[in-house]
Structures are given as structure tokens and as C-alpha cells.
Amino acid sequence: MATSNQVKKDAGRQTGKSERGFAAMDPERHREIAREGGKAAHQSGNAHEFTSEEARKAGKKGGQASSKQR
């Protein structure tokens, strides 16, 4: 049986758990990185904050798209 640190190959796909990269980081470190990215986006003027009307339209569009897949 494989341990959680080993990666198994199954028909060309990796399964199991890999202890590398962003996914293996502590959740608090994830938040720190995301926070830094958000600050940088706002400072450079590339960040977008949705108005309630824009959010409503986006939610409606997503709901329609997901209901088509059923």
C-alpha cells in the first residue's frame, strides 16, 4: 500500500498525494500569498470590484450555464 507521500500512476494519471508546491502549503500561507496578490492588483489598477448589479448578472449567467448541462 502506498503512503500519503508517494504518488501512484494510474493509466497515465497521477493519484495519491504529492508533498510539493502550492497545494501542500499551510492554508495560512495560501491566504498570505492571495492577500499579497490582491494588494498588488489594487495598487496597479488591475483589480476589479463588482457592483451588486454586475454580481447579479454574473450569477444569473453562471446559473443559466450550469442548468444547460443537466
PDB file with one MODEL, atoms N, CA, C and O in Angstrom:
MODEL        1
ATOM      1  N   MET A   1       0.840  -1.177   0.000  1.00  0.00           N
ATOM      2  CA  MET A   1       0.000   0.000   0.000  1.00  0.00           C
ATOM      3  C   MET A   1       0.886   1.242   0.000  1.00  0.00           C
ATOM      4  O   MET A   1       1.892   1.283   0.709  1.00  0.00           O
ATOM      5  N   ALA A   2       0.527   2.243  -0.780  1.00  0.00           N
ATOM      6  CA  ALA A   2       1.319   3.462  -0.889  1.00  0.00           C
ATOM      7  C   ALA A   2       1.032   4.393   0.285  1.00  0.00           C
ATOM      8  O   ALA A   2      -0.095   4.468   0.774  1.00  0.00           O
ATOM      9  N   THR A   3       2.053   5.087   0.719  1.00  0.00           N
ATOM     10  CA  THR A   3       1.861   6.070   1.781  1.00  0.00           C
ATOM     11  C   THR A   3       1.366   7.365   1.180  1.00  0.00           C
ATOM     12  O   THR A   3       1.353   7.518  -0.042  1.00  0.00           O
ATOM     13  N   SER A   4       0.956   8.307   2.028  1.00  0.00           N
ATOM     14  CA  SER A   4       0.432   9.570   1.523  1.00  0.00           C
ATOM     15  C   SER A   4       1.503  10.398   0.826  1.00  0.00           C
ATOM     16  O   SER A   4       1.173  11.317   0.077  1.00  0.00           O
ATOM     17  N   ASN A   5       2.768  10.096   1.054  1.00  0.00           N
ATOM     18  CA  ASN A   5       3.848  10.850   0.421  1.00  0.00           C
ATOM     19  C   ASN A   5       4.220  10.318  -0.954  1.00  0.00           C
ATOM     20  O   ASN A   5       4.987  10.948  -1.682  1.00  0.00           O
ATOM     21  N   GLN A   6       3.684   9.173  -1.306  1.00  0.00           N
ATOM     22  CA  GLN A   6       4.018   8.579  -2.590  1.00  0.00           C
ATOM     23  C   GLN A   6       2.962   8.944  -3.625  1.00  0.00           C
ATOM     24  O   GLN A   6       1.792   9.150  -3.302  1.00  0.00           O
ATOM     25  N   VAL A   7       3.400   9.017  -4.867  1.00  0.00           N
ATOM     26  CA  VAL A   7       2.482   9.296  -5.966  1.00  0.00           C
ATOM     27  C   VAL A   7       2.405   8.045  -6.821  1.00  0.00           C
ATOM     28  O   VAL A   7       3.425   7.526  -7.276  1.00  0.00           O
ATOM     29  N   LYS A   8       1.191   7.567  -7.036  1.00  0.00           N
ATOM     30  CA  LYS A   8       0.987   6.387  -7.853  1.00  0.00           C
ATOM     31  C   LYS A   8       0.582   6.820  -9.259  1.00  0.00           C
ATOM     32  O   LYS A   8      -0.012   7.882  -9.446  1.00  0.00           O
ATOM     33  N   LYS A   9       0.904   6.004 -10.223  1.00  0.00           N
ATOM     34  CA  LYS A   9       0.478   6.263 -11.596  1.00  0.00           C
ATOM     35  C   LYS A   9      -0.648   5.295 -11.925  1.00  0.00           C
ATOM     36  O   LYS A   9      -0.530   4.092 -11.690  1.00  0.00           O
ATOM     37  N   ASP A  10      -1.731   5.816 -12.465  1.00  0.00           N
ATOM     38  CA  ASP A  10      -2.891   5.003 -12.794  1.00  0.00           C
ATOM     39  C   ASP A  10      -3.326   5.366 -14.201  1.00  0.00           C
ATOM     40  O   ASP A  10      -3.955   6.403 -14.408  1.00  0.00           O
ATOM     41  N   ALA A  11      -3.000   4.532 -15.163  1.00  0.00           N
ATOM     42  CA  ALA A  11      -3.368   4.751 -16.559  1.00  0.00           C
ATOM     43  C   ALA A  11      -2.911   6.128 -17.041  1.00  0.00           C
ATOM     44  O   ALA A  11      -3.661   6.824 -17.726  1.00  0.00           O
ATOM     45  N   GLY A  12      -1.690   6.525 -16.690  1.00  0.00           N
ATOM     46  CA  GLY A  12      -1.147   7.794 -17.149  1.00  0.00           C
ATOM     47  C   GLY A  12      -1.513   8.991 -16.284  1.00  0.00           C
ATOM     48  O   GLY A  12      -1.006  10.092 -16.504  1.00  0.00           O
ATOM     49  N   ARG A  13      -2.385   8.790 -15.304  1.00  0.00           N
ATOM     50  CA  ARG A  13      -2.773   9.890 -14.423  1.00  0.00           C
ATOM     51  C   ARG A  13      -2.149   9.691 -13.065  1.00  0.00           C
ATOM     52  O   ARG A  13      -1.987   8.561 -12.603  1.00  0.00           O
ATOM     53  N   GLN A  14      -1.797  10.795 -12.422  1.00  0.00           N
ATOM     54  CA  GLN A  14      -1.236  10.689 -11.083  1.00  0.00           C
ATOM     55  C   GLN A  14      -2.356  10.670 -10.063  1.00  0.00           C
ATOM     56  O   GLN A  14      -3.309  11.444 -10.158  1.00  0.00           O
ATOM     57  N   THR A  15      -2.241   9.798  -9.102  1.00  0.00           N
ATOM     58  CA  THR A  15      -3.186   9.739  -7.999  1.00  0.00           C
ATOM     59  C   THR A  15      -2.394   9.761  -6.712  1.00  0.00           C
ATOM     60  O   THR A  15      -1.171   9.619  -6.740  1.00  0.00           O
ATOM     61  N   GLY A  16      -3.042   9.930  -5.613  1.00  0.00           N
ATOM     62  CA  GLY A  16      -2.345   9.988  -4.349  1.00  0.00           C
ATOM     63  C   GLY A  16      -2.036  11.423  -3.981  1.00  0.00           C
ATOM     64  O   GLY A  16      -2.610  12.355  -4.546  1.00  0.00           O
ATOM     65  N   LYS A  17      -1.146  11.599  -3.051  1.00  0.00           N
ATOM     66  CA  LYS A  17      -0.840  12.930  -2.559  1.00  0.00           C
ATOM     67  C   LYS A  17       0.632  13.245  -2.782  1.00  0.00           C
ATOM     68  O   LYS A  17       1.503  12.442  -2.447  1.00  0.00           O
ATOM     69  N   SER A  18       0.903  14.399  -3.339  1.00  0.00           N
ATOM     70  CA  SER A  18       2.258  14.861  -3.541  1.00  0.00           C
ATOM     71  C   SER A  18       2.534  15.964  -2.533  1.00  0.00           C
ATOM     72  O   SER A  18       1.686  16.834  -2.335  1.00  0.00           O
ATOM     73  N   GLU A  19       3.667  15.951  -1.906  1.00  0.00           N
ATOM     74  CA  GLU A  19       4.015  16.933  -0.884  1.00  0.00           C
ATOM     75  C   GLU A  19       4.820  18.089  -1.472  1.00  0.00           C
ATOM     76  O   GLU A  19       5.786  18.546  -0.861  1.00  0.00           O
ATOM     77  N   ARG A  20       4.426  18.565  -2.656  1.00  0.00           N
ATOM     78  CA  ARG A  20       5.169  19.647  -3.277  1.00  0.00           C
ATOM     79  C   ARG A  20       4.212  20.740  -3.722  1.00  0.00           C
ATOM     80  O   ARG A  20       3.025  20.498  -3.938  1.00  0.00           O
ATOM     81  N   GLY A  21       4.742  21.934  -3.854  1.00  0.00           N
ATOM     82  CA  GLY A  21       4.017  23.019  -4.467  1.00  0.00           C
ATOM     83  C   GLY A  21       2.990  23.711  -3.595  1.00  0.00           C
ATOM     84  O   GLY A  21       2.919  23.511  -2.383  1.00  0.00           O
ATOM     85  N   PHE A  22       2.199  24.533  -4.263  1.00  0.00           N
ATOM     86  CA  PHE A  22       1.226  25.389  -3.605  1.00  0.00           C
ATOM     87  C   PHE A  22       0.194  24.601  -2.812  1.00  0.00           C
ATOM     88  O   PHE A  22      -0.189  25.013  -1.717  1.00  0.00           O
ATOM     89  N   ALA A  23      -0.255  23.488  -3.342  1.00  0.00           N
ATOM     90  CA  ALA A  23      -1.297  22.698  -2.685  1.00  0.00           C
ATOM     91  C   ALA A  23      -0.820  22.101  -1.367  1.00  0.00           C
ATOM     92  O   ALA A  23      -1.638  21.839  -0.485  1.00  0.00           O
ATOM     93  N   ALA A  24       0.462  21.886  -1.214  1.00  0.00           N
ATOM     94  CA  ALA A  24       0.987  21.284   0.002  1.00  0.00           C
ATOM     95  C   ALA A  24       1.278  22.316   1.089  1.00  0.00           C
ATOM     96  O   ALA A  24       1.618  21.956   2.216  1.00  0.00           O
ATOM     97  N   MET A  25       1.143  23.605   0.749  1.00  0.00           N
ATOM     98  CA  MET A  25       1.446  24.659   1.724  1.00  0.00           C
ATOM     99  C   MET A  25       0.384  24.741   2.810  1.00  0.00           C
ATOM    100  O   MET A  25      -0.741  24.266   2.649  1.00  0.00           O
ATOM    101  N   ASP A  26       0.763  25.339   3.885  1.00  0.00           N
ATOM    102  CA  ASP A  26      -0.133  25.617   5.001  1.00  0.00           C
ATOM    103  C   ASP A  26      -1.244  26.568   4.534  1.00  0.00           C
ATOM    104  O   ASP A  26      -0.947  27.525   3.819  1.00  0.00           O
ATOM    105  N   PRO A  27      -2.501  26.344   4.906  1.00  0.00           N
ATOM    106  CA  PRO A  27      -3.597  27.224   4.483  1.00  0.00           C
ATOM    107  C   PRO A  27      -3.368  28.692   4.838  1.00  0.00           C
ATOM    108  O   PRO A  27      -3.797  29.580   4.101  1.00  0.00           O
ATOM    109  N   GLU A  28      -2.708  28.949   5.941  1.00  0.00           N
ATOM    110  CA  GLU A  28      -2.416  30.340   6.306  1.00  0.00           C
ATOM    111  C   GLU A  28      -1.459  30.974   5.299  1.00  0.00           C
ATOM    112  O   GLU A  28      -1.597  32.152   4.968  1.00  0.00           O
ATOM    113  N   ARG A  29      -0.505  30.209   4.817  1.00  0.00           N
ATOM    114  CA  ARG A  29       0.432  30.723   3.803  1.00  0.00           C
ATOM    115  C   ARG A  29      -0.307  30.994   2.495  1.00  0.00           C
ATOM    116  O   ARG A  29       0.013  31.960   1.802  1.00  0.00           O
ATOM    117  N   HIS A  30      -1.289  30.161   2.144  1.00  0.00           N
ATOM    118  CA  HIS A  30      -2.128  30.406   0.962  1.00  0.00           C
ATOM    119  C   HIS A  30      -2.779  31.777   1.075  1.00  0.00           C
ATOM    120  O   HIS A  30      -2.744  32.570   0.134  1.00  0.00           O
ATOM    121  N   ARG A  31      -3.373  32.051   2.231  1.00  0.00           N
ATOM    122  CA  ARG A  31      -4.056  33.326   2.443  1.00  0.00           C
ATOM    123  C   ARG A  31      -3.095  34.501   2.338  1.00  0.00           C
ATOM    124  O   ARG A  31      -3.437  35.543   1.779  1.00  0.00           O
ATOM    125  N   GLU A  32      -1.886  34.331   2.879  1.00  0.00           N
ATOM    126  CA  GLU A  32      -0.888  35.406   2.792  1.00  0.00           C
ATOM    127  C   GLU A  32      -0.533  35.711   1.343  1.00  0.00           C
ATOM    128  O   GLU A  32      -0.450  36.876   0.952  1.00  0.00           O
ATOM    129  N   ILE A  33      -0.324  34.675   0.553  1.00  0.00           N
ATOM    130  CA  ILE A  33       0.021  34.857  -0.856  1.00  0.00           C
ATOM    131  C   ILE A  33      -1.131  35.516  -1.602  1.00  0.00           C
ATOM    132  O   ILE A  33      -0.914  36.432  -2.396  1.00  0.00           O
ATOM    133  N   ALA A  34      -2.349  35.060  -1.353  1.00  0.00           N
ATOM    134  CA  ALA A  34      -3.522  35.648  -2.009  1.00  0.00           C
ATOM    135  C   ALA A  34      -3.696  37.109  -1.616  1.00  0.00           C
ATOM    136  O   ALA A  34      -4.033  37.949  -2.451  1.00  0.00           O
ATOM    137  N   ARG A  35      -3.466  37.404  -0.350  1.00  0.00           N
ATOM    138  CA  ARG A  35      -3.581  38.778   0.139  1.00  0.00           C
ATOM    139  C   ARG A  35      -2.572  39.685  -0.567  1.00  0.00           C
ATOM    140  O   ARG A  35      -2.906  40.804  -0.955  1.00  0.00           O
ATOM    141  N   GLU A  36      -1.340  39.203  -0.732  1.00  0.00           N
ATOM    142  CA  GLU A  36      -0.308  39.986  -1.416  1.00  0.00           C
ATOM    143  C   GLU A  36      -0.693  40.222  -2.872  1.00  0.00           C
ATOM    144  O   GLU A  36      -0.498  41.317  -3.401  1.00  0.00           O
ATOM    145  N   GLY A  37      -1.238  39.199  -3.515  1.00  0.00           N
ATOM    146  CA  GLY A  37      -1.665  39.348  -4.910  1.00  0.00           C
ATOM    147  C   GLY A  37      -2.794  40.342  -5.051  1.00  0.00           C
ATOM    148  O   GLY A  37      -2.814  41.133  -5.995  1.00  0.00           O
ATOM    149  N   GLY A  38      -3.733  40.312  -4.123  1.00  0.00           N
ATOM    150  CA  GLY A  38      -4.840  41.255  -4.157  1.00  0.00           C
ATOM    151  C   GLY A  38      -4.381  42.687  -3.968  1.00  0.00           C
ATOM    152  O   GLY A  38      -4.850  43.596  -4.653  1.00  0.00           O
ATOM    153  N   LYS A  39      -3.462  42.883  -3.035  1.00  0.00           N
ATOM    154  CA  LYS A  39      -2.927  44.226  -2.801  1.00  0.00           C
ATOM    155  C   LYS A  39      -2.207  44.736  -4.040  1.00  0.00           C
ATOM    156  O   LYS A  39      -2.376  45.892  -4.427  1.00  0.00           O
ATOM    157  N   ALA A  40      -1.408  43.882  -4.660  1.00  0.00           N
ATOM    158  CA  ALA A  40      -0.662  44.278  -5.851  1.00  0.00           C
ATOM    159  C   ALA A  40      -1.609  44.637  -6.995  1.00  0.00           C
ATOM    160  O   ALA A  40      -1.370  45.600  -7.723  1.00  0.00           O
ATOM    161  N   ALA A  41      -2.674  43.866  -7.149  1.00  0.00           N
ATOM    162  CA  ALA A  41      -3.642  44.134  -8.217  1.00  0.00           C
ATOM    163  C   ALA A  41      -4.321  45.487  -8.013  1.00  0.00           C
ATOM    164  O   ALA A  41      -4.520  46.239  -8.967  1.00  0.00           O
ATOM    165  N   HIS A  42      -4.673  45.789  -6.767  1.00  0.00           N
ATOM    166  CA  HIS A  42      -5.310  47.073  -6.483  1.00  0.00           C
ATOM    167  C   HIS A  42      -4.338  48.224  -6.710  1.00  0.00           C
ATOM    168  O   HIS A  42      -4.722  49.261  -7.252  1.00  0.00           O
ATOM    169  N   GLN A  43      -3.098  48.054  -6.305  1.00  0.00           N
ATOM    170  CA  GLN A  43      -2.109  49.112  -6.460  1.00  0.00           C
ATOM    171  C   GLN A  43      -1.813  49.394  -7.927  1.00  0.00           C
ATOM    172  O   GLN A  43      -1.568  50.541  -8.300  1.00  0.00           O
ATOM    173  N   SER A  44      -1.834  48.353  -8.765  1.00  0.00           N
ATOM    174  CA  SER A  44      -1.540  48.541 -10.188  1.00  0.00           C
ATOM    175  C   SER A  44      -2.769  48.962 -10.984  1.00  0.00           C
ATOM    176  O   SER A  44      -2.660  49.310 -12.160  1.00  0.00           O
ATOM    177  N   GLY A  45      -3.936  48.933 -10.348  1.00  0.00           N
ATOM    178  CA  GLY A  45      -5.163  49.335 -11.041  1.00  0.00           C
ATOM    179  C   GLY A  45      -5.805  48.236 -11.854  1.00  0.00           C
ATOM    180  O   GLY A  45      -6.717  48.500 -12.637  1.00  0.00           O
ATOM    181  N   ASN A  46      -5.349  47.009 -11.684  1.00  0.00           N
ATOM    182  CA  ASN A  46      -5.899  45.886 -12.457  1.00  0.00           C
ATOM    183  C   ASN A  46      -7.016  45.145 -11.728  1.00  0.00           C
ATOM    184  O   ASN A  46      -7.661  44.278 -12.318  1.00  0.00           O
ATOM    185  N   ALA A  47      -7.252  45.462 -10.480  1.00  0.00           N
ATOM    186  CA  ALA A  47      -8.274  44.773  -9.705  1.00  0.00           C
ATOM    187  C   ALA A  47      -9.655  45.287 -10.104  1.00  0.00           C
ATOM    188  O   ALA A  47      -9.814  46.448 -10.480  1.00  0.00           O
ATOM    189  N   HIS A  48     -10.630  44.420 -10.019  1.00  0.00           N
ATOM    190  CA  HIS A  48     -11.998  44.809 -10.352  1.00  0.00           C
ATOM    191  C   HIS A  48     -12.899  44.445  -9.186  1.00  0.00           C
ATOM    192  O   HIS A  48     -12.900  43.304  -8.724  1.00  0.00           O
ATOM    193  N   GLU A  49     -13.653  45.401  -8.720  1.00  0.00           N
ATOM    194  CA  GLU A  49     -14.619  45.142  -7.660  1.00  0.00           C
ATOM    195  C   GLU A  49     -16.009  45.188  -8.282  1.00  0.00           C
ATOM    196  O   GLU A  49     -16.404  46.199  -8.864  1.00  0.00           O
ATOM    197  N   PHE A  50     -16.742  44.100  -8.159  1.00  0.00           N
ATOM    198  CA  PHE A  50     -18.067  44.019  -8.738  1.00  0.00           C
ATOM    199  C   PHE A  50     -19.054  44.903  -7.991  1.00  0.00           C
ATOM    200  O   PHE A  50     -19.042  44.972  -6.763  1.00  0.00           O
ATOM    201  N   THR A  51     -19.902  45.571  -8.749  1.00  0.00           N
ATOM    202  CA  THR A  51     -21.046  46.239  -8.137  1.00  0.00           C
ATOM    203  C   THR A  51     -22.105  45.170  -7.921  1.00  0.00           C
ATOM    204  O   THR A  51     -21.986  44.067  -8.455  1.00  0.00           O
ATOM    205  N   SER A  52     -23.131  45.478  -7.153  1.00  0.00           N
ATOM    206  CA  SER A  52     -24.167  44.474  -6.910  1.00  0.00           C
ATOM    207  C   SER A  52     -24.876  44.113  -8.214  1.00  0.00           C
ATOM    208  O   SER A  52     -25.291  42.968  -8.387  1.00  0.00           O
ATOM    209  N   GLU A  53     -25.021  45.062  -9.124  1.00  0.00           N
ATOM    210  CA  GLU A  53     -25.665  44.781 -10.418  1.00  0.00           C
ATOM    211  C   GLU A  53     -24.801  43.843 -11.268  1.00  0.00           C
ATOM    212  O   GLU A  53     -25.318  42.906 -11.877  1.00  0.00           O
ATOM    213  N   GLU A  54     -23.495  44.089 -11.311  1.00  0.00           N
ATOM    214  CA  GLU A  54     -22.596  43.210 -12.066  1.00  0.00           C
ATOM    215  C   GLU A  54     -22.592  41.804 -11.466  1.00  0.00           C
ATOM    216  O   GLU A  54     -22.600  40.814 -12.198  1.00  0.00           O
ATOM    217  N   ALA A  55     -22.579  41.717 -10.155  1.00  0.00           N
ATOM    218  CA  ALA A  55     -22.587  40.411  -9.491  1.00  0.00           C
ATOM    219  C   ALA A  55     -23.886  39.671  -9.788  1.00  0.00           C
ATOM    220  O   ALA A  55     -23.866  38.459 -10.001  1.00  0.00           O
ATOM    221  N   ARG A  56     -24.992  40.365  -9.805  1.00  0.00           N
ATOM    222  CA  ARG A  56     -26.290  39.752 -10.108  1.00  0.00           C
ATOM    223  C   ARG A  56     -26.284  39.176 -11.527  1.00  0.00           C
ATOM    224  O   ARG A  56     -26.736  38.053 -11.752  1.00  0.00           O
ATOM    225  N   LYS A  57     -25.766  39.958 -12.481  1.00  0.00           N
ATOM    226  CA  LYS A  57     -25.711  39.492 -13.876  1.00  0.00           C
ATOM    227  C   LYS A  57     -24.801  38.270 -14.016  1.00  0.00           C
ATOM    228  O   LYS A  57     -25.136  37.314 -14.716  1.00  0.00           O
ATOM    229  N   ALA A  58     -23.654  38.310 -13.346  1.00  0.00           N
ATOM    230  CA  ALA A  58     -22.715  37.187 -13.416  1.00  0.00           C
ATOM    231  C   ALA A  58     -23.314  35.926 -12.805  1.00  0.00           C
ATOM    232  O   ALA A  58     -23.159  34.833 -13.349  1.00  0.00           O
ATOM    233  N   GLY A  59     -23.994  36.081 -11.682  1.00  0.00           N
ATOM    234  CA  GLY A  59     -24.637  34.935 -11.044  1.00  0.00           C
ATOM    235  C   GLY A  59     -25.721  34.330 -11.901  1.00  0.00           C
ATOM    236  O   GLY A  59     -25.860  33.109 -11.976  1.00  0.00           O
ATOM    237  N   LYS A  60     -26.491  35.188 -12.549  1.00  0.00           N
ATOM    238  CA  LYS A  60     -27.554  34.705 -13.430  1.00  0.00           C
ATOM    239  C   LYS A  60     -26.970  33.955 -14.620  1.00  0.00           C
ATOM    240  O   LYS A  60     -27.470  32.899 -15.009  1.00  0.00           O
ATOM    241  N   LYS A  61     -25.903  34.514 -15.197  1.00  0.00           N
ATOM    242  CA  LYS A  61     -25.255  33.877 -16.343  1.00  0.00           C
ATOM    243  C   LYS A  61     -24.682  32.510 -15.948  1.00  0.00           C
ATOM    244  O   LYS A  61     -24.815  31.544 -16.699  1.00  0.00           O
ATOM    245  N   GLY A  62     -24.049  32.425 -14.777  1.00  0.00           N
ATOM    246  CA  GLY A  62     -23.494  31.145 -14.311  1.00  0.00           C
ATOM    247  C   GLY A  62     -24.576  30.132 -14.048  1.00  0.00           C
ATOM    248  O   GLY A  62     -24.407  28.953 -14.359  1.00  0.00           O
ATOM    249  N   GLY A  63     -25.694  30.567 -13.477  1.00  0.00           N
ATOM    250  CA  GLY A  63     -26.806  29.664 -13.222  1.00  0.00           C
ATOM    251  C   GLY A  63     -27.404  29.110 -14.500  1.00  0.00           C
ATOM    252  O   GLY A  63     -27.757  27.933 -14.576  1.00  0.00           O
ATOM    253  N   GLN A  64     -27.514  29.963 -15.498  1.00  0.00           N
ATOM    254  CA  GLN A  64     -28.047  29.514 -16.789  1.00  0.00           C
ATOM    255  C   GLN A  64     -27.101  28.512 -17.447  1.00  0.00           C
ATOM    256  O   GLN A  64     -27.549  27.514 -18.011  1.00  0.00           O
ATOM    257  N   ALA A  65     -25.805  28.773 -17.379  1.00  0.00           N
ATOM    258  CA  ALA A  65     -24.824  27.877 -17.985  1.00  0.00           C
ATOM    259  C   ALA A  65     -24.846  26.505 -17.298  1.00  0.00           C
ATOM    260  O   ALA A  65     -24.796  25.477 -17.973  1.00  0.00           O
ATOM    261  N   SER A  66     -24.920  26.483 -15.964  1.00  0.00           N
ATOM    262  CA  SER A  66     -24.897  25.210 -15.268  1.00  0.00           C
ATOM    263  C   SER A  66     -26.186  24.418 -15.466  1.00  0.00           C
ATOM    264  O   SER A  66     -26.169  23.187 -15.482  1.00  0.00           O
ATOM    265  N   SER A  67     -27.298  25.124 -15.616  1.00  0.00           N
ATOM    266  CA  SER A  67     -28.564  24.416 -15.822  1.00  0.00           C
ATOM    267  C   SER A  67     -28.655  23.793 -17.215  1.00  0.00           C
ATOM    268  O   SER A  67     -29.412  22.842 -17.412  1.00  0.00           O
ATOM    269  N   LYS A  68     -27.905  24.308 -18.175  1.00  0.00           N
ATOM    270  CA  LYS A  68     -27.870  23.731 -19.531  1.00  0.00           C
ATOM    271  C   LYS A  68     -27.169  22.381 -19.547  1.00  0.00           C
ATOM    272  O   LYS A  68     -27.415  21.562 -20.432  1.00  0.00           O
ATOM    273  N   GLN A  69     -26.296  22.145 -18.571  1.00  0.00           N
ATOM    274  CA  GLN A  69     -25.520  20.904 -18.533  1.00  0.00           C
ATOM    275  C   GLN A  69     -26.314  19.748 -17.950  1.00  0.00           C
ATOM    276  O   GLN A  69     -25.846  18.610 -17.975  1.00  0.00           O
ATOM    277  N   ARG A  70     -27.487  20.009 -17.433  1.00  0.00           N
ATOM    278  CA  ARG A  70     -28.288  18.945 -16.815  1.00  0.00           C
ATOM    279  C   ARG A  70     -29.167  18.259 -17.800  1.00  0.00           C
ATOM    280  O   ARG A  70     -29.902  17.341 -17.437  1.00  0.00           O
TER     281      ARG A  70
ENDMDL
END
